[in-house]
């Protein structure tokens, strides 16, 4: 953990009624200088230890001053975004304190009790270990994938590239702030890897090829190596190399079915919590209920309890239920299986139930995994004696049976989303099934601001634009509606700057000065008006 006061928080005098409250909170920090004769801003200098000894104080201050134009937060002189920086730092500090409280600390930083990573359980974008014992906690990117062929059968490991990736991950996840962590240990672990891998000297390695079309011929190029299990089957589920030769073989229908079942192996969404605004109030709740059991199942084993296996996300349309589910899967590096209920329903006898069983089988084989039923109310509505002929009735019965057997699955969680929870069958909502419910509400004023910032962060905004003046106009909008406003504002800027009709003419070749296209306050106002018109 850093001991120098590397963090600096500055905020100027504001007309806000909360300004004096912000000053009073700031005075609680040990190094705080008020606006004086030689300064136009209030300045707080602090370190991570002081911030997290009383994180609530910092959070209260940030909530007030985050939208002020004069507010600037820096770490080691570099400006940071607190909403992304501090949650990660908080996680690292909590983890290090957890280690301090243990009697036996030897394996605490390992990925599991038996598998050692690079010196931190959060440093796992690259696997140090080979797949065995059903261990799947990190992304399926292995140390041996970094390299190139030195000769036809000799693969040279690129240790410098591995180190570069690990250093970047340390920085991104704020691991450097952990007092236990040692970058020296990480680099030493990389140095201990073999310099080369000779594929002729062992039976556990084989070449991975990529096939490309060149006219009517297929060229097969060696691109990497892969580790194989003793029976010769590759354990690398995530990166199936597409083969043109298989396409030309004319495989029979049974083989096609097997290919369909395997094509989604180890899918991890690229959505993160950093890319979702307005849900800060429920992130801790989500992580406690869903992330913790998947990341640290031994805690629940120690407590002698079973984690919630079924979680229902509910709320009005457009508030990010699907994005939240994807972000959770990304956070724990879980295999994500998105299901639209109607796609599993079949008019053929028994096919719907078989489809569902295959989904649960896939989840069990690719743990940790998350099965996500989007709009589950479309296939799991309340049943009655008169509904026995409905196609989805047997589907619901099969789902209930499979969920009752979830205790046999170590690291599988089921998420479902709905806009109409009152329509769901009561049997689905009893304890042991979808017994934990999280409401994803429309964002408040702070949430609207954050969604607006996230959605517009890559846009060329005009210097005169003041987002704080836009936020009050969009309070009450869903996340999807705010994204619509941002997109429409960009289109308004384009239409205002260039002649769109001329652009789409086939022979239009005039250069466009993209630097002149700036999104202004008026572009957002027009976009908000269009949203209201569309709603009406």
Number of C-alpha atoms within 10 A of each C-alpha: 17 13 12 12 16 15 20 20 19 18 23 19 16 14 9 12 8 12 16 13 13 19 17 12 15 22 13 13 17 11 13 18 17 17 14 9 6 6 11 14 17 19 21 21 18 20 16 20 17 14 17 16 11 12 14 11 15 17 14 14 16 18 11 15 20 18 14 15 12 15 17 18 19 16 17 11 10 10 13 15 12 15 15 12 15 18 13 15 20 17 15 22 20 13 17 18 13 12 16 13 9 10 7 9 11 10 15 19 22 17 22 16 11 8 14 17 20 25 22 22 19 19 21 22 17 21 21 18 13 18 17 9 6 11 15 20 22 20 19 22 16 20 20 25 19 18 20 17 17 13 9 10 14 16 22 18 21 17 20 14 13 19 18 11 13 21 17 11 18 18 11 12 17 19 24 19 20 19 14 16 18 14 17 9 13 18 19 12 15 18 13 9 13 11 12 16 18 15 16 11 10 9 12 16 18 18 16 15 16 15 16 15 11 8 6 6 8 14 12 15 12 13 14 17 22 15 21 17 15 9 7 12 10 15 15 18 14 18 13 13 10 13 14 15 13 9 9 8 8 10 10 8 9 8 11 11 10 10 11 9 13 13 14 17 19 27 22 24 19 12 17 16 17 11 16 19 22 25 23 15 12 13 13 12 12 17 16 10 17 23 19 16 22 24 20 13 15 14 13 13 12 8 8 9 9 13 20 18 26 25 22 23 24 20 19 15 17 19 24 22 25 19 17 21 27 23 21 23 29 20 18 21 27 31 29 26 24 18 17 15 19 14 10 17 19 16 9 8 10 12 14 21 19 14 16 20 15 12 16 22 11 20 25 19 15 23 23 26 29 30 23 25 22 20 22 23 20 16 21 22 19 16 17 9 6 7 11 11 9 10 16 24 18 18 24 22 14 17 18 16 12 15 18 13 10 19 15 9 15 17 24 24 27 23 22 23 24 22 17 16 19 11 15 18 17 14 15 20 17 11 12 19 22 22 14 17 16 16 14 22 20 21 23 18 16 20 20 26 24 22 24 22 16 16 20 17 10 8 14 16 17 13 10 9 16 13 14 13 10 17 19 14 14 19 17 14 18 22 25 14 18 25 18 17 25 23 16 19 25 23 15 21 20 18 14 14 16 15 10 11 9 12 14 9 9 7 8 10 9 8 7 11 9 11 7 13 20 20 25 19 18 13 22 22 15 15 22 22 13 16 16 11 9 8 7 6
